[in-house]
Amino acid sequence: MEQLFDTFSETETDASWHGGCLALAELCRRGLLLPERLDKYVPVLEKALLYDVMRGNHSVGTHVRDSACYVVWSFARAYSPEIMKPHIQTLSTKLINLSLFDREVNCRRAASATF
């Protein structure tokens, strides 16, 4: 699990963040991520929901934000509301902002569907 957490480092590329989000979502969806680990991964997930890095004249991060929505979706289906309660406020705020203001339509759709 520590190797997965390392993929969310500030020095890693957008591809690492994307892969880390997908791996985290699949672990969670299959019930392999213990609820005690949520406190460690939710702050990283909040960063992934806002991920946007400038590369020259354009930015990358659409796929990271989209996969972060998948992580939140899998969290909501894998854990009971009591377990998710401490994280609901921050994640729902990020999802609403993403669904309303993201410049990419697929990210807005993913955030809306997740919410």
RORO-386436 format. One line per field, with one value per atom (N, C-alpha, C, O, CB): x, y, z; atom name; residue in one letter. Coordinates in nm, 2 decimals. Glycine has a CB too. Layout:
BEGIN
u = X  ...
v = Y  ...
w = Z  ...
atom = CA  ...
res = a  ...
# end
This chain:
BEGIN
u = 0.08  0.00  0.09  0.04  -0.09  0.20  0.29  0.33  0.35  0.41  0.35  0.39  0.28  0.31  0.43  0.16  0.05  0.04  0.02  -0.08  0.06  0.06  0.17  0.16  0.08  0.29  0.40  0.37  0.43  0.52  0.27  0.24  0.17  0.15  0.15  0.13  0.06  0.15  0.11  -0.06  0.28  0.38  0.37  0.33  0.52  0.41  0.41  0.51  0.50  0.44  0.61  0.71  0.68  0.74  0.84  0.57  0.52  0.45  0.40  0.43  0.44  0.37  0.22  0.17  0.43  0.15  0.01  -0.03  -0.14  -0.05  0.05  0.02  0.03  -0.05  0.12  0.12  0.13  0.01  -0.05  0.26  -0.04  -0.16  -0.28  -0.36  -0.18  -0.29  -0.40  -0.40  -0.50  -0.40  -0.29  -0.28  -0.30  -0.36  -0.14  -0.25  -0.27  -0.42  -0.47  -0.20  -0.49  -0.64  -0.71  -0.80  -0.69  -0.68  -0.74  -0.72  -0.81  -0.70  -0.59  -0.56  -0.63  -0.68  -0.40  -0.64  -0.70  -0.85  -0.91  -0.68  -0.91  -1.06  -1.08  -1.18  -1.10  -1.00  -1.02  -1.00  -1.08  -0.93  -0.90  -0.88  -1.00  -1.05  -0.75  -1.05  -1.17  -1.29  -1.37  -1.19  -1.31  -1.43  -1.44  -1.54  -1.44  -1.32  -1.31  -1.31  -1.29  -1.20  -1.31  -1.31  -1.17  -1.16  -1.40  -1.07  -0.93  -0.87  -0.75  -0.85  -0.93  -0.88  -0.95  -1.07  -0.89  -0.88  -0.94  -0.99  -0.93  -0.84  -1.10  -1.16  -1.06  -1.07  -1.29  -0.97  -0.88  -0.78  -0.72  -0.80  -0.77  -0.68  -0.74  -0.67  -0.63  -0.87  -0.93  -0.88  -0.86  -1.08  -0.84  -0.78  -0.66  -0.62  -0.76  -0.58  -0.46  -0.48  -0.41  -0.37  -0.58  -0.60  -0.70  -0.69  -0.65  -0.79  -0.88  -0.81  -0.85  -0.99  -0.71  -0.65  -0.58  -0.57  -0.54  -0.52  -0.46  -0.57  -0.55  -0.38  -0.68  -0.79  -0.84  -0.88  -0.90  -0.85  -0.89  -0.80  -0.84  -0.89  -0.67  -0.57  -0.59  -0.58  -0.43  -0.62  -0.65  -0.77  -0.78  -0.66  -0.87  -1.00  -0.97  -1.05  -1.10  -0.86  -0.83  -0.70  -0.65  -0.81  -0.65  -0.53  -0.53  -0.62  -0.49  -0.43  -0.42  -0.28  -0.24  -0.53  -0.20  -0.06  -0.04  -0.08  0.04  0.02  0.05  0.17  0.28  0.08  0.16  0.27  0.27  0.19  0.25  0.36  0.37  0.25  0.22  0.39  0.18  0.06  -0.07  -0.17  0.05  -0.06  -0.18  -0.16  -0.05  -0.23  -0.27  -0.26  -0.30  -0.38  -0.35  -0.25  -0.29  -0.35  -0.33  -0.17  -0.44  -0.50  -0.64  -0.70  -0.49  -0.69  -0.83  -0.85  -0.95  -0.88  -0.76  -0.78  -0.76  -0.82  -0.68  -0.68  -0.66  -0.79  -0.83  -0.54  -0.85  -0.97  -1.08  -1.16  -1.01  -1.09  -1.19  -1.17  -1.27  -1.19  -1.05  -1.03  -1.05  -1.08  -0.89  -1.02  -1.05  -1.20  -1.24  -0.99  -1.28  -1.43  -1.46  -1.55  -1.50  -1.39  -1.42  -1.38  -1.44  -1.34  -1.27  -1.23  -1.34  -1.38  -1.10  -1.39  -1.50  -1.62  -1.69  -1.54  -1.66  -1.77  -1.75  -1.84  -1.79  -1.63  -1.60  -1.60  -1.65  -1.47  -1.56  -1.56  -1.71  -1.74  -1.50  -1.79  -1.93  -2.01  -2.10  -2.01  -1.96  -2.02  -1.96  -2.03  -2.02  -1.84  -1.77  -1.79  -1.78  -1.62  -1.81  -1.81  -1.95  -2.02  -1.71  -1.98  -2.11  -2.11  -2.00  -2.15  -2.23  -2.23  -2.16  -2.11  -2.38  -2.16  -2.10  -1.95  -1.88  -2.13  -1.89  -1.75  -1.71  -1.61  -1.70  -1.80  -1.77  -1.81  -1.76  -1.85  -1.88  -1.93  -1.82  -1.85  -2.00  -1.71  -1.61  -1.55  -1.50  -1.49  -1.57  -1.52  -1.62  -1.59  -1.44  -1.75  -1.86  -1.85  -1.86  -1.99  -1.83  -1.84  -1.73  -1.76  -1.82  -1.61  -1.50  -1.51  -1.50  -1.36  -1.54  -1.55  -1.67  -1.66  -1.56  -1.79  -1.90  -1.88  -1.93  -2.03  -1.82  -1.79  -1.70  -1.72  -1.72  -1.60  -1.51  -1.58  -1.56  -1.39  -1.67  -1.75  -1.84  -1.86  -1.82  -1.91  -2.00  -1.93  -1.97  -2.08  -1.81  -1.73  -1.68  -1.69  -1.61  -1.64  -1.60  -1.71  -1.69  -1.53  -1.83  -1.94  -1.99  -2.05  -2.05  -1.97  -2.02  -1.92  -1.95  -2.07  -1.79  -1.69  -1.58  -1.49  -1.64  -1.56  -1.45  -1.47  -1.58  -1.44  -1.36  -1.37  -1.39  -1.43  -1.24  -1.36  -1.38  -1.52  -1.55  -1.27  -1.59  -1.73  -1.72  -1.81  -1.80  -1.63  -1.62  -1.60  -1.64  -1.52  -1.52  -1.50  -1.63  -1.66  -1.38  -1.70  -1.82  -1.92  -1.99  -1.88  -1.93  -2.02  -1.98  -2.07  -2.02  -1.85  -1.80  -1.83  -1.88  -1.65  -1.81  -1.84  -1.99  -2.03  -1.79  -2.07  -2.22  -2.27  -2.35  -2.29  -2.22  -2.26  -2.21  -2.28  -2.20  -2.10  -2.04  -2.12  -2.15  -1.90  -2.16  -2.24  -2.37  -2.45  -2.25
v = -0.12  0.00  0.13  0.23  0.00  0.12  0.24  0.28  0.39  0.21  0.18  0.21  0.28  0.37  0.08  0.24  0.31  0.46  0.55  0.24  0.48  0.61  0.70  0.82  0.61  0.64  0.71  0.76  0.85  0.62  0.70  0.75  0.89  0.95  0.65  0.93  1.06  1.17  1.27  1.05  1.15  1.25  1.37  1.35  1.19  1.49  1.61  1.60  1.66  1.73  1.51  1.50  1.40  1.39  1.45  1.32  1.22  1.29  1.40  1.12  1.22  1.27  1.25  1.18  1.20  1.31  1.29  1.15  1.10  1.39  1.08  0.93  0.85  0.76  0.88  0.89  0.82  0.85  0.76  0.86  0.97  1.01  0.94  0.89  1.16  0.93  0.86  0.71  0.66  0.88  0.65  0.51  0.48  0.38  0.46  0.57  0.56  0.57  0.49  0.66  0.66  0.67  0.55  0.50  0.80  0.50  0.38  0.26  0.18  0.34  0.24  0.13  0.15  0.05  0.13  0.27  0.29  0.26  0.20  0.43  0.30  0.28  0.13  0.08  0.35  0.05  -0.09  -0.16  -0.26  -0.15  -0.12  -0.19  -0.16  -0.25  -0.13  -0.04  -0.01  -0.08  -0.14  0.14  -0.08  -0.15  -0.29  -0.35  -0.13  -0.36  -0.50  -0.53  -0.64  -0.56  -0.42  -0.44  -0.47  -0.52  -0.55  -0.43  -0.46  -0.34  -0.36  -0.50  -0.23  -0.11  -0.10  -0.07  0.02  -0.11  -0.10  0.04  0.14  -0.14  0.05  0.19  0.28  0.40  0.17  0.22  0.30  0.38  0.48  0.21  0.33  0.40  0.52  0.60  0.30  0.54  0.65  0.79  0.88  0.65  0.80  0.93  0.96  1.08  0.92  0.86  0.89  0.92  1.00  0.76  0.86  0.88  0.99  1.04  0.75  1.03  1.13  1.27  1.33  1.15  1.31  1.44  1.43  1.53  1.47  1.32  1.30  1.30  1.36  1.17  1.24  1.24  1.38  1.41  1.15  1.46  1.60  1.67  1.75  1.67  1.65  1.71  1.65  1.73  1.68  1.53  1.47  1.52  1.54  1.31  1.56  1.61  1.75  1.80  1.62  1.82  1.95  1.95  2.06  2.05  1.84  1.82  1.89  1.87  1.67  1.98  2.06  2.11  2.19  2.17  2.06  2.10  2.16  2.11  1.98  2.28  2.35  2.28  2.26  2.50  2.25  2.20  2.28  2.26  2.04  2.37  2.46  2.55  2.62  2.38  2.54  2.63  2.56  2.62  2.67  2.44  2.37  2.31  2.30  2.26  2.26  2.19  2.04  2.01  2.26  1.96  1.82  1.80  1.87  1.73  1.70  1.66  1.62  1.57  1.77  1.62  1.58  1.44  1.41  1.60  1.35  1.21  1.18  1.09  1.13  1.26  1.25  1.29  1.21  1.33  1.40  1.44  1.34  1.32  1.58  1.29  1.19  1.06  1.01  1.16  1.01  0.89  0.92  0.83  0.84  1.04  1.07  1.06  1.02  1.21  1.10  1.09  0.94  0.90  1.15  0.85  0.71  0.66  0.57  0.64  0.72  0.68  0.71  0.63  0.74  0.83  0.88  0.79  0.75  1.03  0.76  0.67  0.53  0.48  0.65  0.48  0.35  0.36  0.26  0.29  0.47  0.48  0.48  0.41  0.62  0.55  0.56  0.43  0.40  0.66  0.34  0.21  0.10  0.00  0.17  0.12  0.02  0.04  -0.06  0.02  0.16  0.19  0.24  0.30  0.29  0.21  0.26  0.41  0.47  0.18  0.47  0.61  0.66  0.77  0.66  0.57  0.61  0.62  0.70  0.50  0.53  0.54  0.66  0.72  0.41  0.69  0.81  0.94  1.04  0.79  0.94  1.07  1.18  1.29  1.04  1.15  1.25  1.31  1.42  1.20  1.25  1.29  1.35  1.40  1.18  1.33  1.37  1.52  1.55  1.34  1.61  1.75  1.79  1.87  1.83  1.75  1.80  1.74  1.81  1.76  1.61  1.54  1.60  1.62  1.39  1.62  1.66  1.81  1.84  1.66  1.89  2.03  2.02  2.10  2.11  1.94  1.93  1.88  1.93  1.84  1.78  1.72  1.83  1.83  1.60  1.90  2.00  2.11  2.15  2.07  2.16  2.25  2.20  2.26  2.30  2.07  2.01  1.99  2.01  1.87  1.95  1.93  2.06  2.06  1.86  2.17  2.30  2.38  2.45  2.38  2.37  2.47  2.41  2.49  2.55  2.28  2.22  2.26  2.25  2.07  2.28  2.32  2.20  2.22  2.39  2.08  1.96  1.90  1.87  1.86  1.87  1.82  1.68  1.64  1.81  1.59  1.46  1.46  1.38  1.38  1.56  1.57  1.62  1.58  1.67  1.71  1.76  1.65  1.63  1.88  1.56  1.45  1.35  1.29  1.38  1.32  1.22  1.27  1.19  1.20  1.40  1.45  1.45  1.42  1.59  1.48  1.48  1.34  1.31  1.53  1.24  1.10  1.05  0.97  1.02  1.09  1.05  1.10  1.03  1.09  1.23  1.30  1.23  1.27  1.45
w = 0.00  0.00  0.00  -0.05  0.12  0.06  0.06  -0.08  -0.11  0.15  -0.17  -0.30  -0.38  -0.46  -0.38  -0.35  -0.41  -0.36  -0.44  -0.38  -0.24  -0.18  -0.24  -0.26  -0.03  -0.28  -0.34  -0.48  -0.52  -0.34  -0.55  -0.68  -0.68  -0.78  -0.75  -0.56  -0.55  -0.50  -0.45  -0.45  -0.52  -0.49  -0.58  -0.70  -0.49  -0.53  -0.62  -0.73  -0.83  -0.53  -0.72  -0.82  -0.93  -1.03  -0.76  -0.91  -1.01  -1.12  -1.11  -0.94  -1.23  -1.35  -1.34  -1.25  -1.48  -1.43  -1.44  -1.46  -1.42  -1.54  -1.54  -1.56  -1.43  -1.41  -1.67  -1.35  -1.22  -1.13  -1.07  -1.14  -1.13  -1.05  -1.11  -1.03  -1.06  -1.24  -1.30  -1.27  -1.23  -1.46  -1.28  -1.25  -1.10  -1.07  -1.29  -1.02  -0.87  -0.84  -0.75  -0.80  -0.90  -0.88  -0.92  -0.85  -0.95  -1.04  -1.09  -1.00  -0.97  -1.23  -0.95  -0.86  -0.73  -0.68  -0.84  -0.68  -0.55  -0.56  -0.47  -0.51  -0.67  -0.69  -0.70  -0.65  -0.82  -0.77  -0.79  -0.66  -0.62  -0.89  -0.58  -0.45  -0.36  -0.29  -0.38  -0.36  -0.28  -0.33  -0.25  -0.28  -0.46  -0.51  -0.48  -0.46  -0.66  -0.47  -0.44  -0.29  -0.25  -0.51  -0.21  -0.06  -0.01  0.10  -0.03  -0.07  -0.03  0.04  0.09  -0.14  0.05  0.11  0.25  0.25  0.03  0.35  0.49  0.51  0.47  0.59  0.58  0.61  0.69  0.68  0.69  0.77  0.85  0.76  0.80  0.94  0.63  0.54  0.47  0.41  0.44  0.49  0.43  0.47  0.39  0.46  0.60  0.65  0.58  0.56  0.80  0.53  0.46  0.31  0.25  0.47  0.25  0.11  0.07  -0.04  0.05  0.15  0.12  0.09  -0.01  0.23  0.17  0.13  0.00  -0.08  0.24  -0.04  -0.17  -0.28  -0.39  -0.17  -0.25  -0.34  -0.37  -0.48  -0.29  -0.27  -0.29  -0.38  -0.47  -0.15  -0.37  -0.47  -0.61  -0.70  -0.42  -0.62  -0.75  -0.82  -0.94  -0.74  -0.74  -0.79  -0.85  -0.93  -0.69  -0.81  -0.86  -0.94  -0.98  -0.74  -0.98  -1.05  -1.18  -1.27  -1.07  -1.20  -1.33  -1.34  -1.25  -1.34  -1.43  -1.45  -1.58  -1.68  -1.42  -1.59  -1.71  -1.78  -1.72  -1.69  -1.91  -1.99  -2.12  -2.21  -2.02  -2.12  -2.24  -2.25  -2.15  -2.37  -2.36  -2.38  -2.33  -2.34  -2.52  -2.29  -2.25  -2.11  -2.05  -2.35  -2.05  -1.92  -1.94  -2.03  -1.82  -1.85  -1.84  -1.70  -1.61  -1.87  -1.70  -1.57  -1.58  -1.48  -1.48  -1.70  -1.72  -1.68  -1.61  -1.87  -1.73  -1.69  -1.54  -1.49  -1.77  -1.48  -1.33  -1.26  -1.17  -1.28  -1.30  -1.23  -1.26  -1.17  -1.28  -1.38  -1.41  -1.33  -1.28  -1.56  -1.32  -1.24  -1.09  -1.02  -1.26  -1.04  -0.90  -0.87  -0.76  -0.87  -0.97  -0.95  -0.94  -0.86  -1.07  -1.01  -1.00  -0.86  -0.81  -1.11  -0.80  -0.67  -0.57  -0.48  -0.63  -0.58  -0.49  -0.51  -0.41  -0.51  -0.63  -0.66  -0.59  -0.53  -0.81  -0.60  -0.54  -0.39  -0.32  -0.59  -0.33  -0.19  -0.14  -0.04  -0.15  -0.21  -0.17  -0.18  -0.11  -0.26  -0.27  -0.28  -0.19  -0.16  -0.42  -0.15  -0.07  0.08  0.15  -0.11  0.12  0.27  0.31  0.23  0.30  0.43  0.49  0.51  0.52  0.62  0.52  0.54  0.67  0.68  0.55  0.77  0.90  0.88  0.94  1.00  0.80  0.77  0.69  0.71  0.70  0.59  0.50  0.56  0.51  0.38  0.67  0.73  0.75  0.72  0.86  0.80  0.82  0.69  0.70  0.90  0.58  0.46  0.36  0.26  0.39  0.39  0.30  0.27  0.15  0.37  0.37  0.34  0.24  0.14  0.47  0.26  0.17  0.03  -0.07  0.23  0.03  -0.10  -0.18  -0.30  -0.09  -0.12  -0.19  -0.24  -0.35  -0.10  -0.16  -0.20  -0.33  -0.42  -0.09  -0.33  -0.44  -0.57  -0.68  -0.41  -0.54  -0.66  -0.72  -0.84  -0.61  -0.63  -0.68  -0.76  -0.87  -0.57  -0.71  -0.78  -0.92  -1.02  -0.70  -0.92  -1.04  -1.14  -1.26  -1.00  -1.09  -1.18  -1.24  -1.35  -1.11  -1.17  -1.22  -1.30  -1.40  -1.11  -1.26  -1.32  -1.39  -1.45  -1.21  -1.40  -1.48  -1.63  -1.68  -1.46  -1.69  -1.84  -1.93  -2.04  -1.88  -1.88  -1.96  -1.93  -1.81  -1.94  -2.03  -2.01  -1.95  -1.88  -2.15  -1.99  -1.93  -1.78  -1.71  -2.00  -1.73  -1.59  -1.52  -1.41  -1.56  -1.58  -1.52  -1.52  -1.42  -1.61  -1.62  -1.62  -1.51  -1.44  -1.76  -1.50  -1.40  -1.26  -1.18  -1.42  -1.24  -1.10  -1.07  -0.96  -1.09  -1.17  -1.15  -1.13  -1.04  -1.28  -1.20  -1.18  -1.05  -0.98  -1.29  -1.01  -0.88  -0.76  -0.67  -0.86  -0.78  -0.67  -0.66  -0.57  -0.70
atom = N  CA  C  O  CB  N  CA  C  O  CB  N  CA  C  O  CB  N  CA  C  O  CB  N  CA  C  O  CB  N  CA  C  O  CB  N  CA  C  O  CB  N  CA  C  O  CB  N  CA  C  O  CB  N  CA  C  O  CB  N  CA  C  O  CB  N  CA  C  O  CB  N  CA  C  O  CB  N  CA  C  O  CB  N  CA  C  O  CB  N  CA  C  O  CB  N  CA  C  O  CB  N  CA  C  O  CB  N  CA  C  O  CB  N  CA  C  O  CB  N  CA  C  O  CB  N  CA  C  O  CB  N  CA  C  O  CB  N  CA  C  O  CB  N  CA  C  O  CB  N  CA  C  O  CB  N  CA  C  O  CB  N  CA  C  O  CB  N  CA  C  O  CB  N  CA  C  O  CB  N  CA  C  O  CB  N  CA  C  O  CB  N  CA  C  O  CB  N  CA  C  O  CB  N  CA  C  O  CB  N  CA  C  O  CB  N  CA  C  O  CB  N  CA  C  O  CB  N  CA  C  O  CB  N  CA  C  O  CB  N  CA  C  O  CB  N  CA  C  O  CB  N  CA  C  O  CB  N  CA  C  O  CB  N  CA  C  O  CB  N  CA  C  O  CB  N  CA  C  O  CB  N  CA  C  O  CB  N  CA  C  O  CB  N  CA  C  O  CB  N  CA  C  O  CB  N  CA  C  O  CB  N  CA  C  O  CB  N  CA  C  O  CB  N  CA  C  O  CB  N  CA  C  O  CB  N  CA  C  O  CB  N  CA  C  O  CB  N  CA  C  O  CB  N  CA  C  O  CB  N  CA  C  O  CB  N  CA  C  O  CB  N  CA  C  O  CB  N  CA  C  O  CB  N  CA  C  O  CB  N  CA  C  O  CB  N  CA  C  O  CB  N  CA  C  O  CB  N  CA  C  O  CB  N  CA  C  O  CB  N  CA  C  O  CB  N  CA  C  O  CB  N  CA  C  O  CB  N  CA  C  O  CB  N  CA  C  O  CB  N  CA  C  O  CB  N  CA  C  O  CB  N  CA  C  O  CB  N  CA  C  O  CB  N  CA  C  O  CB  N  CA  C  O  CB  N  CA  C  O  CB  N  CA  C  O  CB  N  CA  C  O  CB  N  CA  C  O  CB  N  CA  C  O  CB  N  CA  C  O  CB  N  CA  C  O  CB  N  CA  C  O  CB  N  CA  C  O  CB  N  CA  C  O  CB  N  CA  C  O  CB  N  CA  C  O  CB  N  CA  C  O  CB  N  CA  C  O  CB  N  CA  C  O  CB  N  CA  C  O  CB  N  CA  C  O  CB  N  CA  C  O  CB  N  CA  C  O  CB  N  CA  C  O  CB  N  CA  C  O  CB  N  CA  C  O  CB  N  CA  C  O  CB  N  CA  C  O  CB  N  CA  C  O  CB  N  CA  C  O  CB  N  CA  C  O  CB  N  CA  C  O  CB  N  CA  C  O  CB  N  CA  C  O  CB  N  CA  C  O  CB  N  CA  C  O  CB  N  CA  C  O  CB  N  CA  C  O  CB
res = m  m  m  m  m  e  e  e  e  e  q  q  q  q  q  l  l  l  l  l  f  f  f  f  f  d  d  d  d  d  t  t  t  t  t  f  f  f  f  f  s  s  s  s  s  e  e  e  e  e  t  t  t  t  t  e  e  e  e  e  t  t  t  t  t  d  d  d  d  d  a  a  a  a  a  s  s  s  s  s  w  w  w  w  w  h  h  h  h  h  g  g  g  g  g  g  g  g  g  g  c  c  c  c  c  l  l  l  l  l  a  a  a  a  a  l  l  l  l  l  a  a  a  a  a  e  e  e  e  e  l  l  l  l  l  c  c  c  c  c  r  r  r  r  r  r  r  r  r  r  g  g  g  g  g  l  l  l  l  l  l  l  l  l  l  l  l  l  l  l  p  p  p  p  p  e  e  e  e  e  r  r  r  r  r  l  l  l  l  l  d  d  d  d  d  k  k  k  k  k  y  y  y  y  y  v  v  v  v  v  p  p  p  p  p  v  v  v  v  v  l  l  l  l  l  e  e  e  e  e  k  k  k  k  k  a  a  a  a  a  l  l  l  l  l  l  l  l  l  l  y  y  y  y  y  d  d  d  d  d  v  v  v  v  v  m  m  m  m  m  r  r  r  r  r  g  g  g  g  g  n  n  n  n  n  h  h  h  h  h  s  s  s  s  s  v  v  v  v  v  g  g  g  g  g  t  t  t  t  t  h  h  h  h  h  v  v  v  v  v  r  r  r  r  r  d  d  d  d  d  s  s  s  s  s  a  a  a  a  a  c  c  c  c  c  y  y  y  y  y  v  v  v  v  v  v  v  v  v  v  w  w  w  w  w  s  s  s  s  s  f  f  f  f  f  a  a  a  a  a  r  r  r  r  r  a  a  a  a  a  y  y  y  y  y  s  s  s  s  s  p  p  p  p  p  e  e  e  e  e  i  i  i  i  i  m  m  m  m  m  k  k  k  k  k  p  p  p  p  p  h  h  h  h  h  i  i  i  i  i  q  q  q  q  q  t  t  t  t  t  l  l  l  l  l  s  s  s  s  s  t  t  t  t  t  k  k  k  k  k  l  l  l  l  l  i  i  i  i  i  n  n  n  n  n  l  l  l  l  l  s  s  s  s  s  l  l  l  l  l  f  f  f  f  f  d  d  d  d  d  r  r  r  r  r  e  e  e  e  e  v  v  v  v  v  n  n  n  n  n  c  c  c  c  c  r  r  r  r  r  r  r  r  r  r  a  a  a  a  a  a  a  a  a  a  s  s  s  s  s  a  a  a  a  a  t  t  t  t  t  f  f  f  f  f
# end
